[in-house]
Amino acid sequence: MSESVIKLDSVWKIFGDDANDAMQAIKDKGLTKPQVLEQFGCVVGIADCSFEVERGEIFCVMGLSGSGKSTMVRHLNRLIEPTSGTIQVLGRDVLGLNANDLRKLRAAHIGMVFQHMALFPHRTVRDNVAFPLQIQGEPKAKRWEVSQHCLNLVNLDGYEDRFPSELSGGMQQRVGLARALASDPEVLLMDEPFSALDPLIRRQLQEQFMALSADLDKTTVFITHDLDEAIRIGNRIAIMKDGVIVQIGSPEEIVTNPIDDYVRDFVEGISTLKLIFAHTIMEKVDDYAARSGEDLAQSPRVPHDTDLSGLIDISTTTEHPVVITDDGRDVGVVNKSTLLKGIKGGDN
């Protein structure tokens, strides 16, 4: 059974002097966001947000500017206080922590990476990365040892004595990531960390981050406005609009089964070749055999998690349908008609 590291339950954030009255009116009368603004002069930042993030998962939250995604992520380490709801991180009630315990949680267990890293310009790269450990009172020798290790992880060894002004934007983001890793946190909160970078550098950092996350077993909430980025790195994606989480699902679920027109507009034009897998479009092997009467002995066999691109490659080499396997058992069949429907996105 998977372990939930982060849990949000019915979290609301309303900005304004009459936030509590507005919250009560929402509960009693079901006021909408425009009605709250009109009647109370308050802005609903996030509305009734609930989700869980499992250990080791990269959970992407995406939406347009003003959708509430950055507001939401700042609730996880209580940089923003919610108006209502509950938040748990690593089994602890974040809202019940006193100031000292909250500082300890942030310092030791939660790392945060922003779009603009705010590196200290007067500190070297080594000292920037070591700063969290300095705050914790660690001796200089240990700070420098950990700093060097983290810089090696992000491929910045050799730049220890440089200053931020001497680094490119991508290198500065790597320093920021190394700084977040320095205290070896179990949770990473990343608020559009790569959005200001050139496409090639951005892709390189995405790949590096995914590899690091897997190797270090970090649980990550990753904020982005780019669906391509969310699909590329996320195990699951939450799409937000006007402070509300509209849909949560795997990249495959989001692209193949958008819940409404808003999500449908987001996913329109996204290639499904690497997102849809054989187990999604296959016909059960017994049903296929009974319907077609076809002998599958000569058919090629591929694992159930083979994507459309892989199925296309196999199908071009044979006239037989492709048999889908799971743990060595034949479980399904994909023929050319089924494959074309999967590529098109129609119902199988």
Secondary structure as the mmCIF struct_conf table of DSSP 4:
data_model
#
loop_
_struct_conf.conf_type_id
_struct_conf.id
_struct_conf.beg_label_comp_id
_struct_conf.beg_label_asym_id
_struct_conf.beg_label_seq_id
_struct_conf.end_label_comp_id
_struct_conf.end_label_asym_id
_struct_conf.end_label_seq_id
HELX_LH_PP_P HELX_LH_PP_P1 SER A 2 GLU A 3
STRN STRN1 SER A 4 PHE A 15
BEND BEND1 GLY A 16 GLY A 16
TURN_TY1_P TURN_TY1_P1 ASP A 17 ASP A 18
HELX_RH_AL_P HELX_RH_AL_P1 ALA A 19 LYS A 29
HELX_RH_AL_P HELX_RH_AL_P2 LYS A 33 PHE A 40
STRN STRN2 VAL A 43 GLU A 54
TURN_TY1_P TURN_TY1_P2 ARG A 55 GLY A 56
STRN STRN3 ILE A 58 MET A 62
BEND BEND2 LEU A 64 LEU A 64
TURN_TY1_P TURN_TY1_P3 SER A 65 GLY A 66
BEND BEND3 SER A 67 GLY A 68
HELX_RH_AL_P HELX_RH_AL_P3 LYS A 69 VAL A 73
TURN_TY1_P TURN_TY1_P4 ARG A 74 ARG A 78
BEND BEND4 LEU A 79 ILE A 80
BEND BEND5 THR A 83 THR A 83
STRN STRN4 SER A 84 VAL A 89
TURN_TY1_P TURN_TY1_P5 LEU A 90 GLY A 91
STRN STRN5 ARG A 92 ASP A 93
HELX_RH_3T_P HELX_RH_3T_P1 VAL A 94 GLY A 96
HELX_RH_AL_P HELX_RH_AL_P4 ALA A 99 HIS A 109
STRN STRN6 ILE A 110 PHE A 114
BEND BEND6 GLN A 115 HIS A 116
TURN_TY1_P TURN_TY1_P6 PRO A 121 HIS A 122
BEND BEND7 ARG A 123 ARG A 123
HELX_RH_AL_P HELX_RH_AL_P5 VAL A 125 ILE A 135
TURN_TY1_P TURN_TY1_P7 GLN A 136 GLY A 137
HELX_RH_AL_P HELX_RH_AL_P6 LYS A 140 LEU A 153
TURN_TY1_P TURN_TY1_P8 VAL A 154 ASN A 155
TURN_TY1_P TURN_TY1_P9 ASP A 157 GLY A 158
TURN_TY1_P TURN_TY1_P10 GLU A 160 ASP A 161
HELX_RH_3T_P HELX_RH_3T_P2 PRO A 164 GLU A 166
BEND BEND8 LEU A 167 LEU A 167
HELX_RH_AL_P HELX_RH_AL_P7 GLY A 169 LEU A 181
TURN_TY1_P TURN_TY1_P11 ALA A 182 SER A 183
BEND BEND9 GLU A 186 GLU A 186
STRN STRN7 VAL A 187 ASP A 191
BEND BEND10 GLU A 192 GLU A 192
TURN_TY1_P TURN_TY1_P12 PRO A 193 ALA A 196
BEND BEND11 LEU A 197 LEU A 197
HELX_RH_AL_P HELX_RH_AL_P8 PRO A 199 LEU A 216
TURN_TY1_P TURN_TY1_P13 ASP A 217 ASP A 217
STRN STRN8 THR A 219 THR A 224
BEND BEND12 HIS A 225 HIS A 225
HELX_RH_AL_P HELX_RH_AL_P9 LEU A 227 ILE A 233
BEND BEND13 ASN A 235 ASN A 235
STRN STRN9 ARG A 236 LYS A 241
TURN_TY1_P TURN_TY1_P14 ASP A 242 GLY A 243
STRN STRN10 VAL A 244 GLY A 249
HELX_RH_AL_P HELX_RH_AL_P10 PRO A 251 THR A 256
BEND BEND14 ASN A 257 ASN A 257
BEND BEND15 ILE A 259 ASP A 260
HELX_RH_AL_P HELX_RH_AL_P11 ASP A 261 VAL A 267
TURN_TY1_P TURN_TY1_P15 GLU A 268 GLY A 269
TURN_TY1_P TURN_TY1_P16 LEU A 273 LEU A 275
STRN STRN11 PHE A 277 PHE A 277
HELX_RH_AL_P HELX_RH_AL_P12 ALA A 278 ILE A 281
HELX_LH_PP_P HELX_LH_PP_P2 MET A 282 MET A 282
STRN STRN12 GLU A 283 LYS A 284
HELX_RH_AL_P HELX_RH_AL_P13 VAL A 285 SER A 292
TURN_TY1_P TURN_TY1_P17 ALA A 297 GLN A 298
BEND BEND16 SER A 299 SER A 299
STRN STRN13 ARG A 301 PRO A 303
TURN_TY1_P TURN_TY1_P18 HIS A 304 ASP A 305
STRN STRN14 ASP A 307 ASP A 307
HELX_RH_AL_P HELX_RH_AL_P14 LEU A 308 SER A 315
TURN_TY1_P TURN_TY1_P19 THR A 316 THR A 317
BEND BEND17 GLU A 319 HIS A 320
HELX_LH_PP_P HELX_LH_PP_P3 PRO A 321 PRO A 321
STRN STRN15 VAL A 322 ASP A 326
TURN_TY1_P TURN_TY1_P20 ASP A 327 GLY A 328
STRN STRN16 ARG A 329 VAL A 334
HELX_RH_AL_P HELX_RH_AL_P15 LYS A 336 LYS A 344
TURN_TY1_P TURN_TY1_P21 GLY A 345 GLY A 345
#
